[in-house]
Amino acid sequence: MWYESDLGDYELLDCSDGNRLERWGDYILIRPDPQVIWKGMRRHPAWDRADAAYTRSSKGGGGWGSHRLPEAWNCRIASLNFNVKPMGFKHTGVFPEQAANWRWIEGLCRRRRESGREVRVLNLFAYTGGASLAAAKGGASVCHVDAAKNMVAMAKENLKLSGLEDRPCRFLVDDALKFVRRELRRGNRYEGIVMDPPSYGRGPKGEMWHLEDSIHDLIRETAAILSDDPLFYLVNSYTTGLSGSAISYMVHEEVGRVHGGKISSDELGIMVQSTGKCLPCGFATRWERE
């Protein structure tokens, strides 16, 4: 399992009965997590003094209910700064488990830049920009693409909060696959590609997205816009029923067969403070130039 040992202002204090108990800077939140299937194992005393809890509704969705939270606050996750904001569907604008990937991306970009070579990174389904910030910190020029205008706005804020506003980073509100096809026609190429496609979603013009139907097309077409000297290729997924081995197979066929290199796939996790064990949080498949 890949995990980051030092998550800065974030801690997963405990987890039980379908919920996480988390510290986000000065605030403690309780949020549901479908991976937490064990019961009656609450060990941390902060369960009784959380500042907010997200509760699911029997009619679908849910909400934060009464809470003692500001609208948003700054939180340092690993070596990056984020504007944390409790939103619908239990989200906060950051996925801390991705810090393991951010560290990997930043290191690869920095070593390539120190060798004097260019690094252009494309981040698709880029959300609030964790991977974009990591690439920018490593010295890459970044193209950040997401279909949600409000998420792109948060990513711009996070770039400034992390002191990276002077780095070359282009932010676009666009449909990922359509953007990739236009880049192919324009002849634009990238040394690094990151994608975190949702299980389901809509583009800015209402386009429907179903991951299982579209993932191979996405991998094949993004592989086509890798440069002749690529550095890395990363696919994240939280989709249940889609295995890391299946993603690895497609990445091998579309990227590895052309460029060689090394492919690895593993779960992403977060260390639970109360137990010293890792909570699984999706998986990632990585290709890198050896």
N, C-alpha and C positions, 0 to 999 in steps of 0.2 A: 504494500500500500504506500502511496506517495502522500506525505503530509509535511507541513511546515511546523517546526518545533517552536518558533517564536512568532506569535501572531500579534505582538504589540498590545494594543488596547482591547483586543478581543480575547475572550476566554469562553470555552464551552465548559461550564462549571459542572453540569450533571445532565443526565437524560434518563427518562423513565416514563411509562404510561403514555406513550405517543407524543411526548414533548421534549424539547430542549430547554435547558436553563442556561442562559447566555449573559455574559457581561460585555456590553458595548461601551467602552469608556466608563463614564460615570453612571450608566443606567443598566439595570438588569431586566431582561425580557424573557418571557416564556412563549415559545413558538412551537406549533405542531411539526412533527417530522415522521413520515410514514415508515422510515427505517427503524424507529424506536418501538419495537414490538414487545419488549419486555415490560413487566409490570411490578409494582410494589418495590422498586429499588431506588427510591429517592434518598440520597445520602447527604446532600448539601443543605445547610440551613437557610440558604437564600431563596428556597422555594416559597417561603412564607413572607418574603419582603420584596418581591419583584415589583418593579415600577410599572410594568404593563404585561398583559397576557393576551395573546391572540386566540380567540375561541371560534371554532367552526360552527356554522349554523346547520341545523338539520334540513334546511331548505336550500342549502348550497352556499358557497362562499363563507363569509364570516367577518369578524371585525375585532378591533383592539379593545372595545368597551371602554370603561373608565380607566384612565392612566395618568401618570405623572411625568409625561414626556414633553420636551419641546418639539416644535415642528420638525426640526432637524438639528444635528450636531456633528462636529468633526470627530472622526475616529481614525487612529493610525492602525492599519492592518499590515503587518510585516513592516516593510520599509516605505509604504505608500500611505497617503492621506485620502480619506473619503468623507463625503457628506452623507451621513447615515440618516435615513428618513423612513419611518414606519409607513408602509403603504398597504394597499389591498392585497389579498392573496398571501398574507403573512410576510411579504418581502421587506427588506430594509435597504435595498440598493447595493448590497455587497454580498458576495459568496466567499467567505473566508477560506474555504477549502481550496479555492483556486490559487491561493498564495504559493502552493508548491509549484504550480505551473508558472506563476509570475517570476519566481526565483530562477527557474530553468530558462525562461525566455530572456530575462535580463542578462544572465550570464553568457548565453550564446551570442547575443547582440554585442555585448561589450567586448568579448574576445575577438569577434569578427572586425569590429571597428578599430580595435587596437592593432590589428594586422594591416590597417589602412584600406580595407575594402568596404564598399557601400552595403548598407542593410536597409532594405525597404520592406516594411511589414504591413500586411493587410489583415485587419481584425474584423471578422464578419459576425453578425448577431452580437455586436460588441458591448451591449448593455451599458453599464456606467463606467466602463473603460479600464478595468484592472489590468488586462493584458496590454492594452494600448499604453498605459502609464509605464508598465514594466519595460516594454520595448523602447519607449522614448527615453527612459532612464538609462538604458543600456547603450544609447547613442543612435538608435534607428530613426529613420523617418517613417511616420505612421499614417495609414489611411484607416479611419475608424468608421464603420458602416453599421447602422441599426435602423430598423423601420419605425421605431418609436421616437418621436421628436423630443418628448420629455426626458427620455433616457440619454439621448445625445447631449441635451442641455446639462444634465448632471455630470456626464463624462467631462465636459468642458470645465465645469466647476472643480472636479477632482484633479484635473491637470494643473490648475492654478494652486489648489490646496497643497499639492505635492511639490510645488516649486518648479514645475516643468513647462510653464507656459511659453518659454522661449524656444522649446524644441519643435521641430517641424512635425506637426500633427494636423491632419485634415479630417474634419468631422462631416459626415454625410448622412442624411436621412434618406434611406433608399431600400429597395428590396434586394436582398443579398445576391440571389442567383441572377437577376437581371443586371445588377451592377457588374458581376463577374463576366457575364457575356459581353457587356460593352467594353470592359477592360481588354478582353481578348481581341475584339475587333480593333481597338485603338492601339494594340501592341504594347500595352503597359505590363510590366512584369515585376514580381516580388521575390525577395530572398526568403521571406518568412510569411507563413499564412496561419492564422488562428481562426477557429470557428467554434461557436457554442450554440448550435441550432436547437430551438425548442421542439418539444414533441408535437405541439400544434401551435399555430399562430396565424396572424394576418399581416400582409404587407401594407404599406402606406395608402394603397388604393383598394384595399379590401381583398387582396389576393390570399387564398387559403394555402396553408402550409401543413403538410403531414410528413413527419420525418421519415418514416419507413418508406414512403413513396418517393421521396426526393433525395435521400442521403447519397445514393450512388451517383446520381447526376451531379450533385454538388461537389462530391469528392473528385469526380472525373474532370469537371470543368474548372475547378480551382487548381487542380494539378497542372492544367494546361497553361496557367498564367504564372507558374513558378519560373524564375530566371534560369539561365544556363548554369549558374553557380548558386544553387539554393542552399539555405542554412537549416531551416526547420519547417515542420508542418504539424499542426496540432488540431485534433478534434476532441471536443468535450461532449459528454452526453449525460443527461439525467433520466433518459427514457427507459422505463422498466420494460423488459422483454427484448431490448436490443443489446446484444452482448459486445463486450470489448473485442472479442475474437473476430466477430463479424466485421467490425470497423477496421481492425488490423488487416484483415484479408483484403478489403477494398483498398486501403492505403498502400498495401504491398503491391497490388496489381497496378494501381494508377500512379504511384509515386516511386516506390522502391524498385520496381522493374526498370524504370527509366533512369533513376539517379543513384541507385545503389543505397548506401547508407544503412542505418539501423532503425528498426521499428520496435517499440515497446508499448505495452498497454497494461494499465493497472487501475485499481480503485483509487479515488481521492478520499482523504479522510481528515478528521479533526480529532486531536487528542482530547479526551474527556478528563478534566482535572481530578474529579472525585475517584476515578478508577484507574487512570493511567493507561486505558485502552483507547483505541481509535474508533470513532463512529464513521461508517462508510457514507460517502456523500457523492454518488455518481462515479464516473470513470473517465479516463482520458487515454487517447492513443497518440503517441508521439513518433514522428520520424525526424531523424537528424542526420546531417552529414557527418560521417565518421572521420 
